[in-house]
Amino acid sequence: MAAMATFTPQFLDEIRARIPVSSVVGKRVKLIRRGREYIGLSPFSNEKSPSFTVSDEKGFYHCFSTQEHGDIFTFLMKTQNLSFPEAVERLAEEAGVEMPRQSREDVQEAARVTLLQQAAEAGCGIFEEALRGSEGRRALAYLKESRGLTEETLKRFRLGYAPNGNVVKSKLLARGVKEDLLLETRLVSPGKDGRESFDFFRDRVMFPITDARGRPVAFGGRVMGDGEPKYLNSPDTPLFHKGQMLYGLSLAREKASAEREIIVAEGYMDVIALAQAGFTNAVAPLGTALTETQLALLWRFAPEPILCFDGDRAGRAAALRAADRALPVLKPGYSLRFAIMAGGKDPDEICRRQGPAAMAEILAGAVPLSEVVWSQLLAEHPADTPERRAGFENHAMAKAGQIADETVRNQYRQMFKNKLYELFRPAPFVPGRGGAGKGGFRGKGGVRTGARTGRASAFPQVFPRPAAGTEDMRGMSARVLRERILLATALNHPEIVERVEERLGALAFSDARLDSLRQSALLHLAQTQELDFATLRGQLASQGFAQELANLLDSDIYVHAGFAKPQASAAQALAGWDHTYALIQRADLEADLKRAEQDVAENPSEQTIAAYNALYEQTVPVEDDEQDAGRG
């Protein structure tokens, strides 16, 4: 509705006059009065001392640590990922100011939409009530006993039951709701061949679909028993457009905004099970493949949403469709990650049977979109002859060509070129054979060991790993990023240091101040057993490392390494640390190998060839292990 309005300066000023900035900000930030202003900790950074000010007299807030500045409208837009019309509409309602309309038709349309929303809300209430009645006993048992949902979860998602018969129609007509409204919201279906209309949903567990403000606008219903279709969803209506909405968004937006992370599952029960397990930032598309509109909506909350799909064939196909849909609209800093579950399992089953820790481990291992695209290219296009390799390269470049943004497109092309080089680079030098090994390429069929048939698993279950020598979006080298990941993981999880301190102590970090922080942290940990994170951070800050700690632990490295987060389990942290350390070792070996290869090219003596082959033998096991892990 807000999109129909034209907001005059007078209208916006009226809202500002009625709602102090402190009352809007104070719902999210604990404010303390200081003279004529308020101060508090910035909601835009993880600061420890307040640098955030609010002035009701001047009508704005200002954050000195991030330079964020604005009024009540921009605060809602920044902290709740609302569009400007959405923020205006929400605050206008709070202020008791009527939204402007452009014409009589707009006013009539707004009144009609309000009546439709009231009808949908009334229908939702009937479904909730029926779930608690005698007719909903079987549905309630299914939700609680078979699906393990708690009373709190049932209420949070407003789950219900649609009885047999025309219960909804009869009850709402008795309340004075017009039948044409029931037909328009599709709570009721029109009868055919002159027959009476009837309830659209019958004998189904009901899942209300809400708009961004949490108001019911449509429904999904799961059949009780063996009927078809198993899931029945409301069709598009004036309130509901399935390609533009996400199930559970109104409940997920707060955590998604705060953590800059959002999970996309396949269905209603996956979202509900994830939320009950603590992952309250989960949403789902509504019976369709992920649309461009939904992608844009997700990117308002997180730069790299995690798409969490079932491990069966349908789930993998859905992931590939999402990847193809996302490629053309990628932009710098915005992409997707994919968490594919093995064994045909779904998030609902994993959360119920294996618990939140298992789900967290799967999410922490989500792979970037680029890895999914590359692995699918390997799976679909053999590369065991020169001609097929040429075709493979054409397919890879064509795939990158689908990306509209020039910067991202060029990065994908460079990544594909790097991977093609790694895939097809020459085998070790063998004396007496004119340089490269027989066939000129590693492994059978001219493909590196670990991809012997020219194909690979469509979804390798590995931690995200930038290729050696590449850079992340801030220009940080892969080596420096991995060093930061190692140190952040160790600081957040002192319990693993006993297992990693020897290797961490042997490394020399590229950044001098970060290397000093590494040495000081290891010294503290060696002197004090059972040192917890908070105490360790306090001791290091007192030594003058406060800024380095803030830069390290409040950075975006968790986008690359979810296992480094404080809430990750010790097992996750250790596995991720070991993997990252192995990548550093591998990159170092490959750099040495490249130098040895150059030595052979310049001076092909027995000594230089032996040195090259000795280094080459050290690189193969690491690569083979990674390929094997990918197939798992």
FENVEN-V464416 format. One record per pair of residues at least 6 apart in sequence whose ideal C-beta (glycine too) atoms are under 7 Angstrom apart, sorted by the first residue. I is the first residue (numbers start at 1). J is the second residue. D is the distance in Angstrom with one decimal. If there is no record, write none. Layout:
i->(I	I)
j->(J	J)
d->(D	D)
This chain:
i->(1	1	1	1	2	2	2	2	2	3	4	4	4	5	5	5	5	6	6	7	7	11	14	15	15	15	15	16	16	16	18	18	19	19	19	19	20	21	21	21	21	21	21	21	22	22	22	22	24	24	24	25	25	25	25	28	28	29	29	29	29	30	31	31	31	32	32	32	36	37	37	37	38	38	39	39	39	40	40	41	41	41	42	42	42	42	42	43	44	44	44	45	45	46	47	51	51	51	52	52	53	53	54	59	60	60	60	61	61	62	68	72	73	73	73	73	76	76	76	76	77	77	79	80	80	81	81	81	81	82	86	89	92	101	101	113	113	115	116	116	116	116	116	117	117	119	119	119	119	119	119	120	120	120	120	121	121	122	122	122	123	123	123	124	124	124	124	126	126	126	127	127	127	127	128	128	130	130	130	130	130	131	131	131	131	131	135	136	138	139	139	139	142	142	143	143	143	143	147	148	149	149	150	153	153	153	156	157	158	159	159	159	160	161	161	162	162	162	162	162	162	162	162	163	164	164	166	166	167	168	168	169	169	169	169	169	172	173	179	179	182	183	183	184	184	185	185	186	186	186	186	187	188	188	188	188	189	189	189	190	191	191	201	201	201	203	203	204	204	204	204	204	205	205	205	206	206	207	207	207	208	208	209	209	209	209	209	209	209	209	210	210	210	211	211	212	212	213	214	217	217	218	218	218	218	219	220	220	220	221	222	222	223	233	233	234	236	242	242	242	243	243	243	243	244	245	246	246	246	246	246	247	247	247	247	247	248	248	248	248	249	251	251	252	252	252	252	252	253	255	255	256	256	256	256	257	259	260	261	261	262	262	262	262	262	262	263	263	263	263	263	263	263	264	264	264	264	264	264	264	265	265	265	265	265	265	266	266	266	266	266	266	267	268	269	270	270	270	270	271	271	271	273	273	273	273	274	274	274	275	277	277	277	278	279	285	289	289	289	290	290	292	292	295	295	298	299	303	303	304	304	304	304	305	306	306	306	306	307	307	307	307	308	308	308	309	309	309	309	310	310	310	310	311	311	311	311	311	311	312	315	316	316	316	319	319	319	320	322	323	323	323	326	326	327	327	328	328	328	329	330	330	330	331	331	332	332	332	332	333	335	335	336	337	337	337	337	338	338	338	338	338	339	339	339	339	340	341	341	347	350	350	350	351	357	360	360	360	361	363	364	364	364	364	364	365	365	367	367	367	368	370	370	371	372	373	374	375	375	375	375	375	376	377	377	377	378	378	378	379	379	379	381	381	381	382	382	382	383	383	383	383	384	384	384	384	385	389	389	393	396	396	397	397	400	400	400	400	401	403	403	415	418	423	423	423	424	426	426	426	427	427	427	427	428	428	428	428	429	429	429	429	429	429	430	431	431	439	441	442	442	443	443	444	445	445	445	447	449	449	449	450	450	450	451	456	457	457	460	461	461	461	462	462	462	463	463	463	464	465	466	466	466	468	468	468	469	470	471	472	478	479	479	479	480	480	481	481	482	482	482	483	483	483	484	484	484	485	485	485	485	485	486	486	486	486	487	487	487	487	488	488	488	488	489	489	489	489	489	490	490	490	490	490	491	491	491	491	491	492	492	492	492	493	493	494	494	494	494	494	495	496	496	496	496	497	499	500	501	501	503	504	504	505	508	509	509	513	514	517	517	517	520	520	520	521	521	524	524	524	525	533	537	540	541	557	558	558	561	561	562	563	563	563	563	564	564	582	586	586	589	589	589	590	592	593	593	593	596	596	596	596	597	599	600	600	600)
j->(89	99	110	113	85	86	88	89	99	85	101	102	106	85	99	100	101	100	102	88	100	100	97	91	92	95	97	59	71	72	95	97	72	91	94	95	56	54	56	59	60	61	71	72	31	38	54	56	72	75	76	31	54	61	75	43	79	40	41	43	52	40	38	40	54	38	39	40	57	53	54	55	53	54	50	52	53	50	52	47	50	52	51	52	63	65	66	79	63	66	68	65	66	554	65	63	64	65	61	63	61	62	61	71	69	70	71	70	75	69	78	91	84	87	88	91	82	87	90	91	84	87	257	253	257	253	257	300	301	90	212	99	99	107	110	238	239	181	181	184	185	238	239	215	239	172	177	181	182	185	187	185	216	217	239	215	216	172	175	177	168	172	187	158	160	208	216	167	168	171	160	161	162	206	158	160	136	160	161	163	167	139	140	159	160	161	163	161	224	161	205	224	205	224	149	154	159	205	269	352	272	276	276	272	275	276	251	272	208	205	206	207	206	205	206	168	199	201	202	203	204	206	221	203	202	203	198	199	199	187	199	182	188	197	198	199	182	179	188	197	188	190	197	237	238	237	239	200	234	235	237	200	197	198	199	200	197	198	200	197	197	198	219	221	232	223	224	221	222	223	224	232	221	222	224	219	221	219	220	268	216	219	217	218	219	220	240	245	247	286	216	217	250	217	250	249	250	250	250	239	240	234	237	239	240	234	231	233	268	232	230	231	230	286	287	240	242	286	287	288	288	291	293	294	293	286	283	284	285	294	297	268	271	283	284	286	271	282	283	284	283	275	280	262	280	281	282	283	301	280	281	262	281	301	302	301	281	302	281	302	281	283	298	301	302	305	274	279	281	282	306	308	363	283	284	298	305	306	307	308	271	274	282	284	308	347	284	309	310	315	318	346	284	284	348	284	346	347	348	282	283	284	347	348	351	352	282	347	351	282	351	356	359	356	359	294	321	322	325	322	325	325	329	326	329	305	334	333	334	335	336	337	559	336	337	339	363	366	319	322	336	338	339	347	363	315	318	319	340	341	344	345	346	340	341	342	343	344	345	344	340	340	458	459	338	340	372	376	336	369	372	373	336	369	402	403	402	403	404	404	403	405	408	405	408	405	407	408	473	473	368	369	369	366	367	368	369	366	367	369	372	459	362	363	365	366	459	350	362	359	358	359	362	359	569	568	569	572	572	562	562	563	568	572	576	461	463	460	462	464	464	412	415	460	459	399	419	456	457	458	459	460	458	395	396	399	451	455	456	455	456	458	391	392	395	388	454	455	389	392	447	454	445	446	447	454	446	424	446	420	416	420	413	416	409	412	413	416	409	409	412	467	467	447	448	451	441	436	440	441	436	437	441	442	437	612	613	616	435	436	600	609	612	613	437	606	609	446	447	448	449	449	452	452	452	453	454	454	620	623	624	623	624	627	627	630	630	631	630	629	630	632	626	629	630	561	576	579	560	583	472	478	481	478	587	590	478	478	477	481	587	510	584	587	510	511	557	560	580	583	584	509	510	514	514	552	557	557	560	561	564	580	504	577	580	581	514	517	518	552	552	553	557	564	563	564	573	576	577	496	497	500	504	521	521	533	536	537	553	533	564	565	566	570	573	525	531	532	533	536	570	570	573	574	577	525	574	577	522	525	581	518	522	522	515	515	518	548	548	540	545	548	540	543	545	536	540	531	536	539	531	566	549	549	549	564	564	565	576	580	568	572	573	575	576	573	576	622	619	622	615	618	619	619	615	615	616	619	608	611	612	615	612	608	608	609	612)
d->(6.8	7.0	5.5	6.0	3.4	6.0	6.2	4.0	6.9	5.4	6.9	6.4	5.2	6.8	5.4	5.0	6.8	6.2	6.1	5.9	6.9	5.8	5.7	5.3	5.7	4.9	5.6	5.7	6.4	6.4	4.0	6.8	5.8	6.0	6.3	5.2	4.4	5.3	5.6	6.0	6.5	5.9	6.6	5.6	6.0	5.3	5.1	5.4	4.6	5.7	6.9	6.6	5.2	5.7	5.9	5.6	5.8	4.3	6.7	5.4	6.6	5.6	4.0	4.6	6.1	6.5	5.6	6.5	6.0	5.3	6.4	4.9	6.9	4.2	4.6	6.5	5.5	5.4	5.1	5.8	5.3	6.3	5.9	4.1	4.6	5.3	6.4	5.8	5.3	4.5	4.9	4.9	5.3	4.6	5.4	6.5	4.1	4.5	6.9	4.9	6.8	5.3	4.7	5.7	6.4	6.3	5.3	6.5	6.2	4.9	6.6	6.0	6.5	4.7	6.3	6.7	5.2	4.1	6.6	6.9	6.3	5.1	6.2	6.3	6.0	6.3	5.4	4.4	5.4	7.0	6.4	6.2	5.4	4.5	6.2	6.3	6.9	5.7	6.1	6.1	5.4	6.1	5.4	5.8	6.5	6.8	5.4	4.7	6.3	5.1	6.7	5.3	4.6	5.7	6.4	6.7	5.5	5.8	6.8	6.6	5.7	6.9	4.7	6.1	6.8	4.9	4.2	6.9	5.5	5.7	2.7	6.0	5.8	4.2	6.0	4.4	4.8	6.2	4.6	5.2	7.0	5.9	5.6	6.6	4.8	4.2	4.6	3.8	6.2	4.1	5.0	6.0	6.6	7.0	4.9	6.4	6.3	6.5	6.5	5.0	6.7	6.5	6.5	6.3	7.0	4.8	6.7	5.6	4.9	6.8	6.6	6.4	4.1	6.0	6.1	7.0	6.8	3.8	5.8	6.7	4.8	5.3	5.8	7.0	5.2	4.9	5.5	5.0	6.6	5.5	4.9	6.3	5.1	6.7	7.0	5.5	6.0	6.5	6.9	6.6	4.0	5.9	6.5	6.2	6.6	5.8	6.7	5.3	5.0	5.7	5.8	5.9	4.9	6.7	6.2	6.0	6.2	5.8	4.7	5.3	5.1	6.4	6.4	4.4	6.6	6.9	5.2	3.3	5.7	5.5	6.5	6.6	6.7	4.6	6.7	5.6	5.3	6.6	4.2	4.4	4.4	5.8	6.1	4.2	6.2	6.3	6.8	6.9	5.8	6.6	5.6	6.5	5.0	5.1	7.0	6.2	5.8	6.4	3.9	4.0	4.7	3.7	6.8	6.7	3.8	5.3	6.0	4.8	5.7	4.8	6.5	5.6	5.7	6.4	5.0	5.9	6.2	4.1	6.2	5.8	5.8	4.4	6.0	6.9	4.9	6.2	4.1	6.7	6.5	6.0	6.4	6.1	5.9	6.1	4.4	5.7	4.4	6.3	4.7	6.5	5.1	6.9	6.7	6.5	6.3	4.8	6.0	5.2	6.8	4.9	4.2	4.2	4.2	4.1	6.3	6.0	6.4	5.1	6.1	5.0	5.2	6.5	5.8	4.7	4.6	4.8	6.4	5.9	5.9	4.2	5.0	5.5	6.9	5.9	6.7	6.7	5.5	6.8	4.8	6.5	5.3	6.2	5.5	4.9	5.0	5.3	6.2	6.0	6.1	6.8	6.6	7.0	5.7	6.6	4.7	6.4	5.8	4.3	5.1	4.7	6.2	4.9	6.0	4.0	4.4	6.3	4.0	5.3	6.2	6.0	4.1	4.3	6.0	5.4	6.8	5.9	4.8	6.8	6.4	4.7	5.8	6.9	5.6	6.0	6.2	4.4	5.0	5.4	5.1	5.3	6.3	5.1	6.0	5.9	4.8	5.5	5.8	4.8	6.3	5.6	5.8	5.2	4.7	5.6	7.0	4.0	5.4	4.6	5.8	6.3	6.7	6.9	4.4	5.8	4.1	4.9	5.6	5.1	5.6	4.1	6.9	6.6	6.1	6.6	5.5	6.2	6.7	6.1	6.9	5.9	5.2	5.9	5.4	6.3	4.7	5.5	5.4	6.4	5.3	6.8	5.4	6.1	4.8	5.0	6.4	6.8	5.4	6.1	6.8	5.2	6.4	4.9	4.5	3.9	6.5	5.7	7.0	5.9	5.6	7.0	5.1	6.7	5.1	5.4	6.7	4.1	4.2	6.4	6.0	6.4	5.6	5.2	6.9	5.4	5.3	6.6	7.0	6.9	5.2	6.3	3.5	4.7	6.1	5.6	7.0	6.0	5.9	6.5	6.5	6.0	5.3	6.7	6.0	6.5	6.4	6.2	6.0	5.3	6.3	5.4	6.3	5.7	5.5	6.1	5.6	6.5	6.5	5.6	3.8	5.3	6.1	4.8	6.5	4.7	5.3	5.2	4.1	6.5	4.8	4.4	5.7	4.0	3.3	5.7	6.2	4.5	6.9	6.2	7.0	5.9	4.3	6.8	6.3	6.7	5.8	4.0	4.6	5.9	6.9	4.0	6.0	6.7	5.3	6.3	5.5	6.7	5.7	4.2	6.1	6.9	5.4	3.5	6.3	4.8	6.1	6.5	4.9	4.4	5.6	6.9	5.5	4.9	5.7	6.8	5.4	6.7	5.9	6.0	6.8	4.3	5.6	4.2	5.0	4.9	6.3	6.6	5.8	5.0	6.1	6.9	5.9	5.5	5.1	3.1	6.5	6.7	5.3	4.6	3.0	6.8	6.7	5.7	6.6	5.6	5.6	6.9	5.8	5.1	5.5	5.5	6.5	4.4	6.8	5.8	4.0	5.9	6.4	5.5	5.8	5.7	6.9	6.1	6.7	6.5	5.2	6.4	7.0	6.5	5.2	6.0	5.2	4.9	6.4	6.7	6.9	6.0	5.5	5.6	6.6	4.5	5.7	5.2	6.4	6.2	5.7	6.3	6.7	6.9	5.6	6.6	5.5	6.0	5.8	4.8	6.7	4.2	5.3	6.4	4.8	6.8	5.6	6.3	6.1	6.9	6.2	6.8	6.5	7.0	6.7	5.9	6.1	6.9	4.6	5.9	4.1	6.1	5.3	6.6	6.1	5.9	5.1	5.8	5.4	4.7	6.4	4.9	6.0	5.6	5.9	6.8	5.8	6.7	6.5	5.6	6.3	3.8	5.8	5.5	6.5	6.7	5.1	5.0	6.0	6.0	6.7	6.8	6.2	6.6	6.0	5.5	5.9	6.5	6.0	6.0	6.0	6.3	6.0	5.2	5.9	6.9	6.6	4.5	5.4	6.8	3.0	6.9	6.6	6.3	6.8	4.7	6.4	5.5	5.1	6.2	5.4	4.7	6.2	6.1	7.0	5.3	4.2	5.3	6.1	4.6	4.8	5.7	5.2)
